[in-house]
């Protein structure tokens, strides 16, 4: 009887484990959750929206993968400072593709006023699909 229980327990464990297998190539990631703040909405509400309402997008979050700063010994502030322009432009582009209507002279200080940044320690892929 114990052999049957051990066999079934082992089968259940390995059957469950297939959903949490490590990918073939292990990648360490963290993420920045970027939430828009009121200056962003003030800018977006002044633009022609084509019938879209800006209000439902208040507090909208976009997530950006970054290297796992703890694992590689990198400083989180440095990672943000290296990427803030890309993040800023990506979020502006999501609302308005006409760069001439974007705010001029964007700075890191302006980025901090327009967006709330929340880092995560790690990102786990549960989809089982290889990332490229």
DSSP file (Angstrom, degrees, kcal/mol; ACC not computed):
  #  RESIDUE AA STRUCTURE BP1 BP2  ACC     N-H-->O    O-->H-N    N-H-->O    O-->H-N    TCO  KAPPA ALPHA  PHI   PSI    X-CA   Y-CA   Z-CA
    1    1 A X     >        0   0    0      0, 0.0     4,-2.0     0, 0.0     5,-0.2   0.000 360.0 360.0 360.0 -41.1    0.0    0.0    0.0
    2    2 A X  H  >  +     0   0    0      1,-0.2     4,-2.7     2,-0.2     5,-0.2   0.848 360.0  56.8 -62.8 -32.9    2.8    2.4    0.8
    3    3 A X  H  > S+     0   0    0      1,-0.2     4,-2.5     2,-0.2    -1,-0.2   0.905 106.8  48.6 -64.6 -40.7    4.3    1.9   -2.6
    4    4 A X  H  > S+     0   0    0      2,-0.2     4,-2.7     1,-0.2    -2,-0.2   0.916 112.6  48.1 -64.9 -43.3    1.0    2.9   -4.2
    5    5 A X  H  X S+     0   0    0     -4,-2.0     4,-2.7     2,-0.2     5,-0.2   0.921 113.6  46.8 -64.0 -45.4    0.8    6.1   -2.1
    6    6 A X  H  X S+     0   0    0     -4,-2.7     4,-2.6     2,-0.2     5,-0.2   0.917 113.1  49.7 -63.4 -42.3    4.4    7.0   -2.8
    7    7 A X  H  X S+     0   0    0     -4,-2.5     4,-2.5    -5,-0.2    -2,-0.2   0.938 113.7  44.9 -61.6 -47.7    3.9    6.4   -6.5
    8    8 A X  H  X S+     0   0    0     -4,-2.7     4,-2.6     2,-0.2    -2,-0.2   0.890 113.5  50.2 -65.8 -38.8    0.7    8.5   -6.6
    9    9 A X  H  X S+     0   0    0     -4,-2.7     4,-2.4     2,-0.2    -1,-0.2   0.921 112.4  47.0 -64.3 -43.4    2.3   11.3   -4.5
   10   10 A X  H  X S+     0   0    0     -4,-2.6     4,-2.6    -5,-0.2     5,-0.2   0.908 112.4  49.9 -64.3 -42.2    5.4   11.4   -6.8
   11   11 A X  H  X S+     0   0    0     -4,-2.5     4,-2.4     2,-0.2    -2,-0.2   0.922 111.5  48.6 -61.8 -44.9    3.2   11.4   -9.9
   12   12 A X  H  X S+     0   0    0     -4,-2.6     4,-2.1     2,-0.2    -2,-0.2   0.908 111.9  50.0 -62.6 -41.5    1.1   14.3   -8.5
   13   13 A X  H  X S+     0   0    0     -4,-2.4     4,-2.5     2,-0.2    -2,-0.2   0.949 113.8  43.1 -63.0 -49.7    4.2   16.2   -7.6
   14   14 A X  H  X S+     0   0    0     -4,-2.6     4,-1.1     1,-0.2    -1,-0.2   0.846 112.6  53.8 -67.7 -33.1    5.8   15.8  -11.1
   15   15 A X  H  < S+     0   0    0     -4,-2.4     4,-0.2    -5,-0.2    -1,-0.2   0.891 113.6  42.5 -65.0 -38.9    2.5   16.6  -12.8
   16   16 A X  H >< S+     0   0    0     -4,-2.1     3,-1.5     1,-0.2     4,-0.3   0.857 107.2  62.1 -72.8 -37.0    2.2   19.8  -10.8
   17   17 A X  H >< S+     0   0    0     -4,-2.5     3,-2.0     1,-0.3    -1,-0.2   0.771  85.1  74.7 -63.9 -27.2    5.8   20.7  -11.3
   18   18 A X  G >< S+     0   0    0     -4,-1.1     3,-0.7     1,-0.3    -1,-0.3   0.771  91.2  57.6 -60.2 -23.5    5.5   20.9  -15.1
   19   19 A X  G <  S+     0   0    0     -3,-1.5    -1,-0.3    -4,-0.2    -2,-0.2   0.646 111.8  41.1 -79.2 -13.9    3.7   24.2  -14.7
   20   20 A X  G <  S+     0   0    0     -3,-2.0    -1,-0.2    -4,-0.3    -2,-0.2   0.042  78.7 143.2-123.7  25.7    6.6   25.8  -12.8
   21   21 A X    <   -     0   0    0     -3,-0.7     2,-0.2    -4,-0.1   107,-0.1  -0.366  55.6-112.1 -64.4 143.8    9.6   24.5  -14.7
   22   22 A X        -     0   0    0      1,-0.1    -1,-0.1     2,-0.1     4,-0.1  -0.550  40.0-103.0 -72.1 142.8   12.5   26.9  -15.1
   23   23 A X        -     0   0    0     -2,-0.2     3,-0.1     2,-0.1    -1,-0.1  -0.215  29.6-109.5 -62.9 160.5   13.0   28.0  -18.6
   24   24 A X  S    S+     0   0    0      1,-0.2     2,-0.6    -3,-0.1    -1,-0.1   0.885 114.3  39.9 -59.7 -39.3   15.9   26.5  -20.6
   25   25 A X  S    S-     0   0    0      2,-0.0     2,-0.3     0, 0.0    -1,-0.2  -0.934  91.4-140.1-113.9 109.1   17.8   29.8  -20.4
   26   26 A X        -     0   0    0     -2,-0.6     2,-0.4    -3,-0.1    -2,-0.0  -0.505  21.0-172.9 -73.1 128.1   17.3   31.4  -17.0
   27   27 A X        -     0   0    0     -2,-0.3     2,-0.6     2,-0.0    -4,-0.1  -0.980  16.0-143.0-123.4 134.4   16.9   35.1  -17.2
   28   28 A X        +     0   0    0     -2,-0.4    40,-1.1    40,-0.1     2,-0.3  -0.864  30.6 167.5 -98.6 121.3   16.8   37.4  -14.2
   29   29 A X  E     -A   67   0A   0     -2,-0.6    94,-1.2    94,-0.4     2,-0.3  -0.936  19.8-177.4-130.2 154.1   14.3   40.3  -14.5
   30   30 A X  E     -A   66   0A   0     36,-2.6    36,-2.2    -2,-0.3     2,-0.3  -0.692  22.9-136.7-126.2-174.2   12.8   42.9  -12.3
   31   31 A X  E     -AB  65 120A   0     89,-0.8    89,-2.5    34,-0.3     2,-0.5  -0.994   9.1-139.2-148.3 154.7   10.2   45.4  -13.4
   32   32 A X  E     -AB  64 119A   0     32,-2.6    32,-2.3    -2,-0.3     2,-0.7  -0.974  16.6-153.6-110.6 119.9    9.2   49.0  -13.1
   33   33 A X  E     -AB  63 118A   0     85,-3.0    85,-2.3    -2,-0.5     2,-0.6  -0.857  14.9-162.5 -91.9 116.3    5.5   49.6  -12.7
   34   34 A X  E     -AB  62 117A   0     28,-3.2    28,-2.3    -2,-0.7     2,-0.5  -0.894   6.4-171.1-108.8 115.7    5.0   53.1  -14.0
   35   35 A X  E     -AB  61 116A   0     81,-2.8    81,-3.2    -2,-0.6    26,-0.2  -0.906  22.7-123.8-109.1 129.9    1.7   54.8  -13.0
   36   36 A X  E     - B   0 115A   0     24,-1.8    23,-0.4    -2,-0.5    79,-0.2  -0.412  26.6-156.5 -72.2 146.4    0.7   58.1  -14.7
   37   37 A X    >>  -     0   0    0     77,-2.8     4,-1.2    -2,-0.1     3,-1.2  -0.601  36.8 -79.7-117.4 179.4    0.0   61.1  -12.4
   38   38 A X  H 3> S+     0   0    0      1,-0.3     4,-2.5     2,-0.2     5,-0.2   0.798 121.2  60.2 -57.2 -37.8   -2.1   64.2  -12.8
   39   39 A X  H 3> S+     0   0    0     74,-0.4     4,-2.0     1,-0.2    -1,-0.3   0.886 104.4  53.0 -58.6 -34.4    0.4   66.3  -15.0
   40   40 A X  H <> S+     0   0    0     -3,-1.2     4,-2.8    74,-0.3    -1,-0.2   0.928 110.8  45.9 -62.5 -44.7    0.2   63.5  -17.6
   41   41 A X  H  X S+     0   0    0     -4,-1.2     4,-2.6     2,-0.2    -2,-0.2   0.845 108.4  55.7 -70.0 -33.4   -3.6   63.8  -17.6
   42   42 A X  H  X S+     0   0    0     -4,-2.5     4,-0.7     2,-0.2    -1,-0.2   0.923 112.5  43.5 -62.3 -42.6   -3.6   67.6  -17.8
   43   43 A X  H >< S+     0   0    0     -4,-2.0     3,-0.9    -5,-0.2     4,-0.4   0.945 115.7  47.3 -65.5 -48.5   -1.4   67.3  -20.9
   44   44 A X  H >< S+     0   0    0     -4,-2.8     3,-1.2     1,-0.2    -2,-0.2   0.849 106.1  57.9 -64.7 -35.1   -3.5   64.5  -22.5
   45   45 A X  H 3< S+     0   0    0     -4,-2.6    -1,-0.2     1,-0.2    -2,-0.2   0.709 100.6  58.1 -70.8 -18.2   -6.8   66.3  -21.8
   46   46 A X  T << S+     0   0    0     -3,-0.9    -1,-0.2    -4,-0.7     2,-0.2   0.565  94.1  84.4 -85.0  -9.5   -5.6   69.3  -23.9
   47   47 A X  S <  S-     0   0    0     -3,-1.2     2,-0.4    -4,-0.4    49,-0.0  -0.575  96.2 -95.0 -92.1 154.6   -5.0   67.2  -27.0
   48   48 A X        -     0   0    0     -2,-0.2    -1,-0.1     1,-0.2    -2,-0.1  -0.562  40.3-169.8 -64.3 126.1   -7.6   66.2  -29.6
   49   49 A X    >   -     0   0    0     -2,-0.4     3,-1.3    -4,-0.1    -1,-0.2   0.538  28.3-128.1-101.8  -7.6   -8.7   62.8  -28.3
   50   50 A X  T 3  S-     0   0    0      1,-0.3     3,-0.1     2,-0.0    -2,-0.1   0.841  79.6 -46.7  63.5  31.6  -10.8   61.5  -31.3
   51   51 A X  T 3  S+     0   0    0      1,-0.3     2,-0.3     0, 0.0    -1,-0.3   0.345 106.1 132.0  93.0  -7.0  -13.6   60.7  -28.9
   52   52 A X    <   -     0   0    0     -3,-1.3     2,-0.5     1,-0.0    -1,-0.3  -0.593  53.1-134.1 -79.9 140.3  -11.5   58.9  -26.3
   53   53 A X        -     0   0    0     -2,-0.3     3,-0.3     1,-0.1     4,-0.2  -0.826   7.1-156.8 -94.8 128.8  -12.1   60.0  -22.7
   54   54 A X  S >  S+     0   0    0     -2,-0.5     3,-1.9     1,-0.2     4,-0.2   0.816  80.2  76.7 -73.1 -31.4   -8.9   60.5  -20.7
   55   55 A X  G >  S+     0   0    0      1,-0.3     3,-1.9     2,-0.2    -1,-0.2   0.827  85.9  58.0 -56.5 -39.8  -10.5   59.9  -17.3
   56   56 A X  G 3  S+     0   0    0     -3,-0.3    -1,-0.3     1,-0.3    -2,-0.1   0.730 101.5  59.4 -63.9 -16.3  -10.7   56.1  -17.5
   57   57 A X  G X  S+     0   0    0     -3,-1.9     3,-2.2    -4,-0.2    -1,-0.3   0.451  74.2 125.3 -89.7   0.3   -6.9   56.1  -18.0
   58   58 A X  T <  S+     0   0    0     -3,-1.9   -21,-0.1     1,-0.3   -20,-0.0  -0.405  83.3  11.2 -61.1 128.5   -6.3   57.9  -14.6
   59   59 A X  T 3  S+     0   0    0    -23,-0.4    -1,-0.3     1,-0.2   -22,-0.1   0.624  89.6 167.1  77.7  13.2   -3.9   55.7  -12.6
   60   60 A X    <   -     0   0    0     -3,-2.2   -24,-1.8   -25,-0.1     2,-0.4  -0.336  23.2-145.8 -61.7 140.2   -3.1   53.5  -15.6
   61   61 A X  E     -A   35   0A   0    -26,-0.2     2,-0.4   -28,-0.0   -26,-0.2  -0.913  16.1-173.6-114.9 136.2   -0.1   51.3  -15.1
   62   62 A X  E     -A   34   0A   0    -28,-2.3   -28,-3.2    -2,-0.4     2,-0.5  -0.982  16.3-144.3-123.5 141.0    2.5   50.2  -17.6
   63   63 A X  E     -A   33   0A   0     -2,-0.4     2,-0.5   -30,-0.2   -30,-0.2  -0.902  11.2-168.2-113.3 132.0    5.2   47.7  -16.7
   64   64 A X  E     -A   32   0A   0    -32,-2.3   -32,-2.6    -2,-0.5     2,-0.2  -0.973  19.6-131.8-118.6 124.8    8.7   47.8  -18.1
   65   65 A X  E     +A   31   0A   0     -2,-0.5     2,-0.3   -34,-0.2   -34,-0.3  -0.535  30.8 176.5 -72.8 140.1   11.1   44.8  -17.6
   66   66 A X  E     -A   30   0A   0    -36,-2.2   -36,-2.6    -2,-0.2     3,-0.0  -0.906  39.8 -80.2-134.9 164.2   14.6   45.8  -16.3
   67   67 A X  E     -A   29   0A   0     -2,-0.3     2,-1.1   -38,-0.2   -38,-0.2  -0.355  56.9 -96.6 -61.2 148.4   17.6   43.7  -15.4
   68   68 A X     >  -     0   0    0    -40,-1.1     4,-2.1     1,-0.2     6,-0.3  -0.559  40.8-163.9 -68.4 101.9   17.4   42.2  -11.9
   69   69 A X  H  >>S+     0   0    0     -2,-1.1     5,-1.6     1,-0.2     4,-0.5   0.806  83.3  50.8 -66.3 -31.7   19.3   44.9  -10.1
   70   70 A X  H >45S+     0   0    0     51,-0.2     3,-0.5     3,-0.2    -1,-0.2   0.921 110.9  49.0 -68.8 -43.0   19.9   42.9   -7.0
   71   71 A X  H 345S+     0   0    0      1,-0.2    -2,-0.2     2,-0.1    -1,-0.2   0.896 118.9  36.9 -65.4 -41.7   21.2   39.9   -8.9
   72   72 A X  H 3<5S-     0   0    0     -4,-2.1    -1,-0.2     2,-0.1    -2,-0.2   0.408 109.4-118.4 -93.8   2.6   23.6   41.9  -11.0
   73   73 A X  T <<5 +     0   0    0     -3,-0.5     2,-0.2    -4,-0.5    -3,-0.2   0.735  62.3 149.8  70.2  22.2   24.6   44.3   -8.2
   74   74 A X      < -     0   0    0     -5,-1.6     2,-0.4    -6,-0.3    -1,-0.2  -0.558  51.2-112.2 -88.7 155.2   23.3   47.3  -10.1
   75   75 A X     >  -     0   0    0     -2,-0.2     4,-1.9     1,-0.1     3,-0.2  -0.728  16.3-142.5 -86.3 128.8   21.8   50.4   -8.5
   76   76 A X  H  > S+     0   0    0     -2,-0.4     4,-2.3     1,-0.2     5,-0.2   0.888 101.2  54.4 -59.7 -41.5   18.1   50.8   -9.1
   77   77 A X  H  > S+     0   0    0      1,-0.2     4,-2.6     2,-0.2    -1,-0.2   0.890 107.6  50.6 -61.2 -39.1   18.4   54.6   -9.4
   78   78 A X  H  > S+     0   0    0      2,-0.2     4,-2.0     1,-0.2    -1,-0.2   0.909 108.6  51.7 -65.0 -41.8   21.0   54.2  -12.1
   79   79 A X  H  X S+     0   0    0     -4,-1.9     4,-0.8     2,-0.2    -2,-0.2   0.915 112.4  45.9 -61.4 -43.3   18.8   51.8  -14.0
   80   80 A X  H >X S+     0   0    0     -4,-2.3     4,-1.7     1,-0.2     3,-0.9   0.926 111.2  51.9 -65.9 -44.5   15.9   54.3  -13.9
   81   81 A X  H 3< S+     0   0    0     -4,-2.6     4,-0.3     1,-0.3    -1,-0.2   0.825 108.8  51.6 -63.0 -30.7   18.1   57.2  -14.9
   82   82 A X  H 3< S+     0   0    0     -4,-2.0    -1,-0.3     1,-0.2    -2,-0.2   0.703 121.8  31.2 -75.8 -19.1   19.4   55.2  -17.9
   83   83 A X  H <X S+     0   0    0     -3,-0.9     4,-2.4    -4,-0.8     5,-0.2   0.472  85.1  99.4-119.7  -4.3   15.8   54.4  -19.1
   84   84 A X  H  X S+     0   0    0     -4,-1.7     4,-2.8     1,-0.2     5,-0.2   0.852  84.3  52.2 -59.8 -37.0   13.6   57.3  -18.1
   85   85 A X  H  > S+     0   0    0     -4,-0.3     4,-2.6     2,-0.2    -1,-0.2   0.926 110.9  47.1 -66.2 -43.4   13.7   59.0  -21.5
   86   86 A X  H  > S+     0   0    0      2,-0.2     4,-2.4     1,-0.2    -2,-0.2   0.929 114.8  46.8 -61.2 -45.7   12.6   55.8  -23.3
   87   87 A X  H  X S+     0   0    0     -4,-2.4     4,-2.2     2,-0.2     5,-0.2   0.935 112.4  49.9 -62.7 -46.9    9.8   55.2  -20.7
   88   88 A X  H  X S+     0   0    0     -4,-2.8     4,-2.3    -5,-0.2    -2,-0.2   0.946 114.5  43.9 -56.3 -51.5    8.6   58.8  -21.0
   89   89 A X  H  X S+     0   0    0     -4,-2.6     4,-2.7     1,-0.2    -1,-0.2   0.861 110.7  55.1 -66.1 -36.1    8.5   58.7  -24.8
   90   90 A X  H  X S+     0   0    0     -4,-2.4     4,-1.5    -5,-0.2    -1,-0.2   0.911 111.2  44.0 -63.5 -42.1    6.8   55.3  -24.8
   91   91 A X  H  X S+     0   0    0     -4,-2.2     4,-0.8     2,-0.2    -2,-0.2   0.886 114.2  49.5 -72.7 -38.0    4.0   56.4  -22.6
   92   92 A X  H >X S+     0   0    0     -4,-2.3     4,-2.9    -5,-0.2     3,-0.9   0.927 110.3  51.6 -62.5 -43.5    3.6   59.7  -24.5
   93   93 A X  H 3< S+     0   0    0     -4,-2.7    -1,-0.2     1,-0.3    -2,-0.2   0.832 100.7  62.6 -62.5 -33.7    3.5   57.7  -27.8
   94   94 A X  H 3< S+     0   0    0     -4,-1.5    -1,-0.3     1,-0.2    -2,-0.2   0.798 115.8  31.5 -63.3 -27.2    0.8   55.4  -26.4
   95   95 A X  H << S+     0   0    0     -3,-0.9     2,-0.4    -4,-0.8    -2,-0.2   0.819 135.7  13.3 -97.5 -37.6   -1.5   58.4  -26.1
   96   96 A X     <  -     0   0    0     -4,-2.9    -1,-0.3    -5,-0.1    -2,-0.1  -0.942  51.6-166.7-147.3 118.3   -0.3   60.6  -29.0
   97   97 A X        +     0   0    0     -2,-0.4     2,-1.1    -3,-0.1    -4,-0.1   0.567  67.7  96.6 -82.2  -8.5    1.9   59.6  -31.9
   98   98 A X    >   -     0   0    0      1,-0.2     3,-2.0    -5,-0.1     4,-0.3  -0.715  57.8-166.9 -84.9 100.3    2.5   63.2  -33.1
   99   99 A X  G >  S+     0   0    0     -2,-1.1     3,-1.2     1,-0.3    -1,-0.2   0.718  80.8  70.6 -62.7 -21.8    5.8   64.0  -31.4
  100  100 A X  G 3  S+     0   0    0      1,-0.3    -1,-0.3    -3,-0.1     4,-0.1   0.720  97.7  51.7 -68.7 -18.3    5.4   67.7  -32.1
  101  101 A X  G <  S+     0   0    0     -3,-2.0    -1,-0.3     2,-0.1    -2,-0.2   0.436  88.3 104.4 -95.8  -1.2    2.6   67.8  -29.5
  102  102 A X  S <  S-     0   0    0     -3,-1.2     2,-0.1    -4,-0.3   -13,-0.0  -0.413  88.6 -85.6 -74.3 155.8    4.7   66.2  -26.8
  103  103 A X        -     0   0    0     -2,-0.1     3,-0.4     1,-0.1     2,-0.1  -0.370  47.3-129.5 -60.7 138.8    6.0   68.4  -24.0
  104  104 A X  S    S+     0   0    0      1,-0.2    -1,-0.1    -3,-0.1    -4,-0.0  -0.475  80.9  22.9 -85.7 161.3    9.3   70.0  -25.0
  105  105 A X  S    S-     0   0    0      1,-0.2    -1,-0.2    -2,-0.1     2,-0.2   0.901  78.4-166.8  51.3  52.4   12.5   70.0  -22.8
  106  106 A X        -     0   0    0     -3,-0.4     2,-0.3     4,-0.1    -1,-0.2  -0.495   7.8-173.9 -69.9 136.1   11.6   66.8  -20.9
  107  107 A X     >  -     0   0    0     -2,-0.2     4,-2.2     1,-0.1     5,-0.1  -0.795  40.5-107.5-126.0 168.3   13.8   66.3  -17.9
  108  108 A X  H  > S+     0   0    0     -2,-0.3     4,-2.2     1,-0.2     5,-0.1   0.878 121.7  54.5 -63.2 -37.4   14.2   63.6  -15.3
  109  109 A X  H  > S+     0   0    0      2,-0.2     4,-1.5     1,-0.2    -1,-0.2   0.904 108.0  48.7 -62.0 -41.9   12.5   65.9  -12.7
  110  110 A X  H  > S+     0   0    0      2,-0.2     4,-2.2     1,-0.2    -2,-0.2   0.896 108.1  55.4 -63.9 -40.6    9.5   66.3  -15.1
  111  111 A X  H  X S+     0   0    0     -4,-2.2     4,-1.9     1,-0.2    -2,-0.2   0.920 107.5  48.9 -56.8 -45.5    9.5   62.5  -15.4
  112  112 A X  H  < S+     0   0    0     -4,-2.2    -1,-0.2     1,-0.2    -2,-0.2   0.817 111.5  50.2 -66.7 -30.1    9.3   62.1  -11.7
  113  113 A X  H  < S+     0   0    0     -4,-1.5   -74,-0.4     1,-0.2    -1,-0.2   0.843 115.6  41.9 -73.5 -34.1    6.4   64.6  -11.5
  114  114 A X  H  < S+     0   0    0     -4,-2.2   -77,-2.8   -75,-0.1     2,-0.4   0.720 117.8  40.5 -86.7 -23.3    4.4   62.9  -14.3
  115  115 A X  E  <  -B   36   0A   0     -4,-1.9     2,-0.5   -79,-0.2   -79,-0.2  -0.968  63.1-142.5-135.7 143.5    4.9   59.3  -13.2
  116  116 A X  E     -B   35   0A   0    -81,-3.2   -81,-2.8    -2,-0.4     2,-0.5  -0.913  24.4-153.6-100.5 125.9    5.0   57.2  -10.1
  117  117 A X  E     +B   34   0A   0     -2,-0.5     2,-0.5   -83,-0.2   -83,-0.2  -0.884  15.3 179.3-107.1 126.0    7.6   54.5  -10.3
  118  118 A X  E     -B   33   0A   0    -85,-2.3   -85,-3.0    -2,-0.5     2,-0.2  -0.966  16.3-150.9-124.4 113.8    7.3   51.3   -8.2
  119  119 A X  E     -B   32   0A   0     -2,-0.5     2,-0.3   -87,-0.2   -87,-0.2  -0.500   3.8-150.0 -80.8 152.8   10.0   48.7   -8.6
  120  120 A X  E     -B   31   0A   0    -89,-2.5   -89,-0.8    -2,-0.2     3,-0.1  -0.880  14.4-135.0-114.4 154.5    9.5   45.0   -8.2
  121  121 A X  S    S-     0   0    0     -2,-0.3     2,-0.3     1,-0.2   -51,-0.2   0.844  80.2  -5.0 -76.7 -34.5   12.1   42.6   -7.0
  122  122 A X        -     0   0    0    -92,-0.1     2,-0.4   -54,-0.1   -92,-0.3  -0.991  53.9-138.9-157.7 160.5   11.5   39.9   -9.6
  123  123 A X        -     0   0    0    -94,-1.2     2,-0.5    -2,-0.3   -94,-0.4  -0.994  18.1-158.0-125.2 131.4    9.3   38.8  -12.5
  124  124 A X        -     0   0    0     -2,-0.4     2,-0.8   -96,-0.1   -96,-0.0  -0.943   9.7-143.6-114.3 127.8    8.2   35.2  -12.8
  125  125 A X        +     0   0    0     -2,-0.5     3,-0.2     1,-0.1  -102,-0.1  -0.805  25.9 167.4 -90.0 112.2    7.1   33.8  -16.2
  126  126 A X        +     0   0    0     -2,-0.8    -1,-0.1     1,-0.1  -105,-0.1   0.353  59.3  84.2-103.4   4.2    4.2   31.3  -15.6
  127  127 A X  S    S-     0   0    0      2,-0.2    -1,-0.1     1,-0.0     3,-0.1   0.711  84.9-138.1 -81.5 -21.0    3.3   31.1  -19.3
  128  128 A X        +     0   0    0      1,-0.3     2,-0.5    -3,-0.2    -2,-0.1   0.626  60.6 128.0  73.6  12.1    5.8   28.5  -20.3
  129  129 A X        -     0   0    0   -106,-0.0    -1,-0.3     1,-0.0     2,-0.2  -0.875  65.1-114.8-104.2 133.1    6.5   30.4  -23.5
  130  130 A X        -     0   0    0     -2,-0.5     2,-0.3    -3,-0.1    -1,-0.0  -0.452  27.6-134.2 -68.7 131.4   10.2   31.1  -24.3
  131  131 A X              0   0    0     -2,-0.2    -1,-0.1     1,-0.1     0, 0.0  -0.623 360.0 360.0 -83.9 144.4   10.9   34.9  -24.3
  132  132 A X              0   0    0     -2,-0.3    -1,-0.1     0, 0.0    -2,-0.0   0.378 360.0 360.0-112.2 360.0   13.0   36.2  -27.2
